[in-house]
Amino acid sequence: MDFALARGNPGPNFVAVVSRAWVHLSQLQVEYVKHHVEEVKHHVEEEQAEMFTKAKASSADMADLGARMAARKDELLAQVA
């Protein structure tokens, strides 16, 4: 799953899986998961800031771009469902 698709959230499927498995994780594993969730959030924030700044400065049709991105997100999420 491409976590960047979730717009700053590591993803509903990921969170559900981790939530169910959480009770079976050692403290080290819990810290590992927390660390990587924070890394993903930080990476998404950086990518969004850079991408959206460039997109707004371009001559791209923002409504069309948004529709295309939403369609692609739905397509990718359907693949992992």
C-alpha positions in Angstrom: 0.0 0.0 0.0 1.3 3.5 -0.8 0.9 5.3 2.5 1.3 8.7 0.8 -2.2 8.1 -0.6 -3.7 8.4 2.8 -2.8 12.1 3.0 -0.8 12.1 6.2 -2.5 9.1 7.7 -0.6 5.8 7.4 -3.8 4.2 6.1 -7.0 2.7 7.3 -6.0 -0.8 6.5 -2.6 -0.4 8.2 -4.1 1.0 11.3 -6.7 -1.7 11.5 -4.1 -4.5 11.2 -1.8 -2.9 13.7 -4.7 -2.3 16.1 -5.7 -5.9 16.1 -2.1 -7.1 16.4 -1.1 -4.5 19.0 -1.7 -6.8 22.0 0.7 -9.4 20.6 3.6 -7.0 20.1 6.6 -6.6 22.4 7.5 -3.1 23.6 10.4 -3.0 21.1 8.0 -3.9 18.3 5.5 -1.2 19.5 8.3 1.4 19.4 9.4 0.2 16.0 5.8 0.6 14.6 5.4 4.0 16.3 8.7 5.2 14.8 7.8 4.1 11.3 4.3 5.6 11.5 5.9 9.0 12.5 8.4 8.6 9.6 5.7 8.0 7.1 3.7 11.0 8.4 6.7 13.3 8.2 7.5 12.1 4.7 4.0 12.7 3.5 4.0 16.2 5.0 7.2 17.0 3.2 6.0 15.6 -0.1 2.7 17.4 0.1 4.4 20.7 0.9 6.7 20.3 -2.1 4.2 18.9 -4.5 1.3 21.3 -3.7 3.6 24.3 -3.9 4.8 23.3 -7.3 1.3 22.5 -8.5 -0.1 25.8 -7.3 2.7 27.7 -9.1 2.1 25.8 -12.3 -0.6 26.4 -14.9 -2.2 23.1 -14.1 -6.0 22.9 -13.7 -6.3 22.2 -10.0 -9.9 20.9 -10.2 -8.8 18.4 -12.9 -5.7 17.5 -11.1 -7.7 16.8 -7.9 -10.2 14.7 -9.7 -7.4 12.6 -11.4 -5.6 12.2 -8.0 -8.8 11.1 -6.3 -9.5 8.6 -9.1 -6.0 7.2 -8.8 -6.3 6.9 -5.0 -9.6 5.0 -5.3 -8.0 2.7 -7.9 -5.0 1.9 -5.7 -7.0 1.4 -2.6 -9.3 -1.0 -4.5 -6.2 -3.1 -5.3 -5.3 -3.5 -1.6 -8.8 -4.1 -0.3 
